[in-house]
C-alpha cells in the first residue's frame, strides 16, 4: 500500500488573489486531500470554500497546529494516516515562519514524502522587491515591544546588516506597525536603507525602498492594521 504524502499547500495573503497566487496543480491537490493540518480552522474552512472547487467542507478533517503543538501527539496522528494530508499556513507559504514546520519534521522522521507547493510568502516576496542582498539575509521575526529593548535590537540588526552585508528582515503586529516605523527612523543611521512592504499581493500593495533620511524627509506611510514586512540594509 502506498504511504501517504504530505503536501505543503498555499494560502492567500490577500482576498481575491486566487488567480495570481494559486497554481492549477495546487488547486487539484487540494481537491484530493481530506486531512489538513492548519493554524486556524475557521479561516482555512473559509479559504477552501472560497475556491469554489466543489470541495465538501464537512467531509474534511482539520487538525489545528500552533507554537504549542506536541511532537509526540503529531507523531501518533501521522503514524496512523492512510491517505495524503495537507498543511495550510496563515503565513501563505507553509513551513516558513510557521508551526507547520513541526508537522514536516515528524513526516521526515516517519519517512513520508513531503511535497512543497509554490505559495505566496510575504518574507521572500518583500526581499525580492526590496533591491537588497538576496544571497545573504536573516528573518528575525518580531522585535521586542518595549521601546528601549526594541531600539537596542534595531541598532544591533543595523550593525549585522553593515558588517555582514546581510539583509535584515522583521515584522510587527499590524496594529503596532506605526510605532515600529517611528522607532526605525528615530534609531537608525540616516544612510541605512529601509524597505517597507505592506499588503503584499493585495490591490493596495505598497512596496518602497529608500534611505531612513528620505523616509523622514518625505513622510511615513500609515501602516496601521496593514500586514507589513520591514527590511534594512
N, C-alpha and C positions, 0 to 999 in steps of 0.2 A: 504493500500500500504506500502511495506517495505521501511523504511527510509534508506538513503544511508550510507554506511560505509566509513570511511576514512583510507586508507592504508598508512603506512609509509614504503616506498619501498627503497631497497638498490641501491646504485650507486657504480660503480667500483672506487677504489682508483688508480688503475694502469691498463694500457691497457692489453688486452689479459689475464685477470684474471677471466673471466666469470665462468669457471668450479670450481674454488676454493672458490668463494665467493657468488655465486648466487644459492639459493636453487630451486628445481623444483617448490615448492609452490609459491615462489616469482615470478618466470617466468610466471606461469599460471595466477597469479593475474594481472600481467601487461597486459596480453593478453585481459583481460575483461574490463579494465579501459579505459575510453575515456577522462577523465578530469584530468589534472595533475597540481599541484602547484609546481613550480620549481624555483631554484635560477637563472639558466641560460638556456634559451630556446634553444639556439644553441647547447650547449653541451649535453643537455638532448635528443634532437632530434637525435643527432649523436649516443648517447648511445643506445637508443631504436632501431635505425636502425641496430646497430652492433649485436643486439641479434639474428637477422635473424629468428624471431619468427612469421613472417607473419603479423606483425602489420602494418597497413596502416597509415603512419605518418599524411597524410592530413586529416584523419578522427578524429584526436585528437585535444583537446582544451588545450592550455597551458596558465597558469596564473602565471606571474612572481612575486616572493616574494623576499624581501630583508630587511635590517635593518630599512628601512623607510616605510615598508608596514603599511597600516592603518587598525586598528581593525574594525572600522565601515564598511569599504569597504568590507573586508573579511567576516564580519558577513552577509552582504547583499548577497554576492555571494554564501556562504554556505547555507544560508536560502532557496535559490532557487534551490539547487541541487535536481535532481530527479534520480540520478544514483551515483554509487560508484565513489570515487575520490582517487587519489594517491598523495603523497608528495615525491618528489625526491630531495635529497640534494647533493650539490657539496662535502659535507664532507663525503659522503659514507653512513652514518647512519643518517637518517632523524631525526630532533628534538634535536640532541645533538650538542651543539655549532653551532646552525643552525637556521636561521629565520623561518624554518618550524614549530618551537615550537609555534609561534603565531597562525598558522592555527589550530594546535591541541587544543590550548586554546579555540579558537572560537568553534571548533567542540564540545568540552565538554559543553560549555555554551548552545549550541543548543541541547544537549542530543544525539548527534550522537555517534555511536560506533567507537572507534579508535582501529585500528589493527596494532601494530608494528611488522614488519617482520625483521628477522635477516639480518644484513648488516655489512660490514667492517667499523669499526670506529678506526681511527688511534690513538686516545687518549687511548681507552681501550686496543687495541692490543699492544701499546707501554708499557702500565702499566703491562699487562700480562707477557710481555717478559723481563721486567726490573729486576725482582727479588726484587722489592721494596714492601712496605706495600700496599696491595690491599684492606685493610679494612678501611683505613683512607687515603684519597687523595683529592687533590684540583686541578681543572683545572683553570689556571689563564689567559688563552687566550694570547694575545700579550702584551709584556712588552714595556715600554717607548722606544722611538727611541734615544733620546738624551743620550749621554754617561754617564753623571753624574746621571741622573734620572734612567737609566737602571741599573747602578751599585748599586744604593741605593735600588732599587726594588729587585735585585738579593740577596743582603745581607739580606733583610727583609724576603724573601722566605726561605733562608737558616735557619734563626732563627726559622721560623714557623716549618720547617721540623724537626729541632732538638728538640724544646720544645714540640711539639705535636706528635712527631714520625709519621709525616704525609708526604706522598709523594707529592711533588710539581711538577706540570706539566705545561708546557707552550710551546709556539711556536713562530715562526718568519716568516715573508715573505721570501720565498725561496732565493731571491737574497741578503738578508741580513743575511743569516744563518752563514756565516763565521765570520762576525762581532759579532754576538751573541755568538758564541762559544768562540771567543777570550775573550769577556767580562766575560763569565762564569769562565774560567780557571784563569783569572787575578784578579778576585774579591772574589772568594770563598775559603774557607778553604781547604788546600791540602787533608784532610781526607774525605771531603764531597764526596759522590758517585754521579756520573753523568752517566745517560744512554742517549745515542743518538740513536734514531730510525728514519731511513730515508728510503724513497722509500718503505714503508710498502706494502706488497702483490705483489710487482713487482719482476722481475727476479734479479734486482740489490739491493734488500732489504739488509739493513745494520742495525743491532741492536747490541749494545755493551755497557756493563756496567763496569766501573772501577772508581777508585778514581780520583779526579781532579789532584792530583800529578802524577798519572800514565798517564793520558791523556797528560799532559805537557811533561813528560819524553819520552813517546813513539811516540808522534806526533799526530796532529789533522787531521781528515779526511777532504777532500774538500767537503763541503755541498752546494756549490753554485748552486742555481736553483734546488735543490732537496727537495721535501716536507719532512719536518723533525719535530719530536717532541722531546723536551728536558725534562728530569725528574731528579730531585735531591732528595737525601735522606740522 
